[in-house]
Amino acid sequence: MRILGWIGLCALLALPGGAISQQIPEQEQPAAPELPSRTIQTPADAKPLTAPILTVDQDVLFATSDWGNRTQRVLEQEGSKIETENQRLAAQLSAEEATLTEQRGTLDPAEFRRLAEAFDTRATEVRRQRAQVVQDLNAWAEADRAAFYRAALPLMGEMMQERNAVAVLDRRTLFVSMDAIDMTQDLVKRLNAELGDGSGTVPLPVLDGKQPRAGAPGDR
């Protein structure tokens, strides 16, 4: 997820912190103890472990898959187009504002006020349209990511059965685990082979801020 001009394509990571009793003054709070590694390494040539519990890193699963890479490329390409158009419109409005300011001394006050109000209305509409473009692109990205996880679920179930597992946990929620029970990379390979890059699963909306969207995010 990349911030370009007016567009905000960002991911906020909320990291939970440890709670410390309010009775201890801030300056006297003890330093947090060093925690063990999140995973216990196993030999590189070890076979996938058959275990009742498996883990997967959801973010890595998406980001390293062909589907996730395609999504990122689209975001970067469309983001560049949006930034270019924003810059063009900003320059155009700036030039119009400068021209209107120069005419202020020669125009009738009522006429100048009418032109100024019309300019403000147009500038406000441009800002609204550009904000809608960003919203549409973000909504598409969220819908595309959700579609990826829906498509991945059956394949994840197959891998669970193959490894005699009864549950898959998000690796980030575990305090410590053996890396042999992590199925992320093996699942990525299977998803790439079975799903490809997911092109067309969620149609990209028309990103011009004016036309109706052709295939709203999440339709499929």
C-alpha positions as CSV (number, residue, x, y, z in Angstrom):
1,M,0.0,0.0,0.0
2,R,2.3,4.7,-1.2
3,I,1.3,8.4,-0.8
4,L,1.2,10.5,-4.1
5,G,0.2,14.1,-3.9
6,W,-3.4,14.3,-3.0
7,I,-3.9,10.6,-3.0
8,G,-3.7,8.6,0.3
9,L,-2.9,5.0,-0.3
10,C,-1.6,3.9,3.1
11,A,-2.0,1.2,5.6
12,L,-2.1,2.0,9.3
13,L,-0.5,-0.7,11.5
14,A,-1.8,-0.8,15.0
15,L,0.7,-2.3,17.2
16,P,-0.7,-3.2,20.7
17,G,1.5,-2.2,23.6
18,G,1.9,-3.9,26.9
19,A,-0.1,-2.4,29.8
20,I,1.8,-1.2,32.8
21,S,0.1,-0.4,36.1
22,Q,-0.9,3.3,36.4
23,Q,0.5,3.3,40.0
24,I,4.0,3.2,38.7
25,P,5.3,6.7,37.6
26,E,6.3,6.9,34.0
27,Q,9.9,7.6,34.8
28,E,10.1,4.5,37.0
29,Q,8.5,2.0,34.6
30,P,10.8,-1.0,34.2
31,A,12.3,-1.7,30.8
32,A,10.4,-4.3,28.8
33,P,12.2,-7.7,29.0
34,E,13.7,-9.1,25.9
35,L,11.4,-11.6,24.3
36,P,12.5,-14.8,22.7
37,S,12.3,-15.1,18.9
38,R,8.8,-15.4,17.5
39,T,9.9,-18.6,15.7
40,I,12.1,-21.6,16.6
41,Q,14.2,-22.4,13.5
42,T,14.2,-25.9,12.1
43,P,16.7,-27.4,9.6
44,A,16.5,-26.0,6.1
45,D,16.0,-29.4,4.6
46,A,13.2,-30.4,7.1
47,K,10.0,-31.6,5.5
48,P,6.8,-29.7,6.2
49,L,5.6,-30.6,9.7
50,T,2.3,-32.5,10.1
51,A,0.7,-30.7,13.1
52,P,-2.8,-30.0,14.4
53,I,-2.0,-26.2,14.3
54,L,-0.5,-24.4,11.3
55,T,0.3,-20.7,10.9
56,V,0.2,-18.2,8.1
57,D,1.2,-14.6,7.8
58,Q,-1.7,-12.9,6.0
59,D,0.2,-9.8,5.0
60,V,3.1,-11.8,3.6
61,L,0.7,-14.2,1.9
62,F,-0.9,-11.4,-0.1
63,A,2.2,-9.2,-0.7
64,T,4.4,-12.0,-2.1
65,S,1.7,-13.7,-4.2
66,D,1.3,-13.0,-7.9
67,W,-2.1,-11.6,-7.1
68,G,-0.7,-9.2,-4.6
69,N,2.1,-8.1,-6.9
70,R,-0.4,-7.4,-9.6
71,T,-2.6,-5.3,-7.2
72,Q,0.4,-3.3,-6.2
73,R,1.4,-2.6,-9.8
74,V,-2.1,-1.4,-10.6
75,L,-2.1,0.9,-7.5
76,E,1.2,2.4,-8.5
77,Q,0.2,2.9,-12.2
78,E,-3.2,4.4,-11.3
79,G,-1.6,6.5,-8.5
80,S,0.8,8.0,-11.0
81,K,-2.0,8.9,-13.3
82,I,-4.0,10.5,-10.5
83,E,-1.0,12.5,-9.3
84,T,-0.4,13.8,-12.9
85,E,-4.0,14.8,-13.3
86,N,-4.0,16.5,-9.8
87,Q,-1.0,18.5,-10.8
88,R,-2.5,19.5,-14.1
89,L,-5.8,20.6,-12.4
90,A,-3.9,22.4,-9.6
91,A,-1.9,24.4,-12.2
92,Q,-5.0,25.2,-14.2
93,L,-6.9,26.5,-11.1
94,S,-3.9,28.5,-9.9
95,A,-3.7,30.2,-13.3
96,E,-7.4,31.0,-13.3
97,E,-7.2,32.4,-9.8
98,A,-4.2,34.6,-10.8
99,T,-6.1,35.9,-13.8
100,L,-9.2,36.6,-11.8
101,T,-7.1,38.5,-9.2
102,E,-5.6,40.6,-11.9
103,Q,-9.0,41.6,-13.2
104,R,-10.3,42.6,-9.8
105,G,-9.3,46.3,-10.3
106,T,-11.0,46.6,-13.7
107,L,-14.2,44.7,-13.1
108,D,-17.5,45.9,-11.6
109,P,-17.6,44.7,-7.9
110,A,-20.8,42.7,-8.5
111,E,-19.3,41.1,-11.6
112,F,-16.1,40.2,-9.8
113,R,-18.1,38.7,-7.0
114,R,-20.1,36.6,-9.4
115,L,-16.9,35.3,-11.1
116,A,-15.2,34.7,-7.8
117,E,-18.1,32.7,-6.5
118,A,-18.2,30.6,-9.8
119,F,-14.5,29.9,-9.4
120,D,-14.9,28.8,-5.8
121,T,-17.8,26.5,-6.8
122,R,-15.7,25.0,-9.6
123,A,-12.6,24.5,-7.4
124,T,-14.7,22.9,-4.7
125,E,-16.2,20.5,-7.3
126,V,-12.7,19.6,-8.6
127,R,-11.6,18.8,-5.1
128,R,-14.6,16.6,-4.5
129,Q,-14.1,14.8,-7.8
130,R,-10.4,14.1,-7.0
131,A,-11.3,12.9,-3.5
132,Q,-13.8,10.5,-5.1
133,V,-11.1,9.2,-7.4
134,V,-9.0,8.3,-4.4
135,Q,-11.9,6.8,-2.6
136,D,-12.7,4.6,-5.6
137,L,-9.2,3.4,-6.0
138,N,-8.9,2.6,-2.3
139,A,-12.2,0.8,-2.3
140,W,-11.1,-1.3,-5.3
141,A,-7.8,-2.2,-3.6
142,E,-9.7,-3.4,-0.5
143,A,-12.2,-5.3,-2.5
144,D,-9.5,-7.0,-4.5
145,R,-7.6,-8.0,-1.4
146,A,-10.8,-9.4,0.1
147,A,-11.4,-11.4,-3.1
148,F,-7.9,-12.8,-2.8
149,Y,-8.5,-14.2,0.7
150,R,-11.9,-15.6,-0.4
151,A,-10.2,-17.4,-3.3
152,A,-7.4,-18.6,-1.1
153,L,-9.6,-20.1,1.6
154,P,-10.4,-23.4,-0.2
155,L,-6.8,-24.0,-1.1
156,M,-5.8,-23.3,2.5
157,G,-8.3,-25.9,3.5
158,E,-6.8,-28.5,1.2
159,M,-3.3,-27.8,2.7
160,M,-4.8,-28.2,6.2
161,Q,-6.1,-31.6,5.3
162,E,-2.9,-32.7,3.7
163,R,-1.0,-31.8,6.9
164,N,-3.7,-33.2,9.3
165,A,-4.3,-29.8,10.8
166,V,-7.5,-28.6,12.5
167,A,-6.8,-24.9,12.6
168,V,-4.7,-22.2,11.0
169,L,-3.6,-19.2,13.1
170,D,-2.3,-15.8,12.1
171,R,1.4,-16.1,12.7
172,R,1.6,-12.5,14.0
173,T,-0.7,-13.3,17.0
174,L,1.6,-16.0,18.4
175,F,4.1,-15.4,21.1
176,V,6.5,-18.2,19.9
177,S,6.1,-21.1,17.4
178,M,8.2,-23.4,15.4
179,D,8.7,-22.1,11.8
180,A,8.1,-25.6,10.5
181,I,4.3,-25.2,11.1
182,D,4.2,-22.0,9.0
183,M,2.6,-22.7,5.7
184,T,2.8,-19.2,4.2
185,Q,5.4,-19.8,1.4
186,D,4.0,-23.2,0.5
187,L,0.6,-21.7,0.2
188,V,1.9,-18.8,-1.9
189,K,3.2,-21.3,-4.4
190,R,-0.1,-23.1,-4.6
191,L,-2.1,-19.9,-4.9
192,N,0.2,-18.7,-7.7
193,A,-0.3,-22.0,-9.6
194,E,-4.1,-22.2,-9.0
195,L,-5.2,-18.6,-9.0
196,G,-2.6,-16.7,-11.1
197,D,-2.6,-13.0,-10.5
198,G,-6.4,-12.6,-10.2
199,S,-6.7,-10.2,-13.1
200,G,-10.3,-9.1,-13.7
201,T,-11.8,-10.7,-10.6
202,V,-12.7,-7.2,-9.2
203,P,-13.0,-4.7,-12.2
204,L,-11.2,-1.5,-11.8
205,P,-13.6,1.5,-11.6
206,V,-13.5,4.4,-14.0
207,L,-11.1,6.7,-12.2
208,D,-12.1,10.1,-13.6
209,G,-14.2,11.4,-10.7
210,K,-17.2,12.1,-13.0
211,Q,-18.3,9.0,-14.9
212,P,-20.4,6.3,-13.2
213,R,-18.2,3.4,-12.2
214,A,-18.2,0.4,-14.6
215,G,-18.4,-2.5,-12.2
216,A,-18.3,-1.3,-8.6
217,P,-15.7,-2.8,-6.3
218,G,-16.9,-6.0,-4.7
219,D,-19.5,-6.8,-7.3
220,R,-17.9,-10.2,-7.8
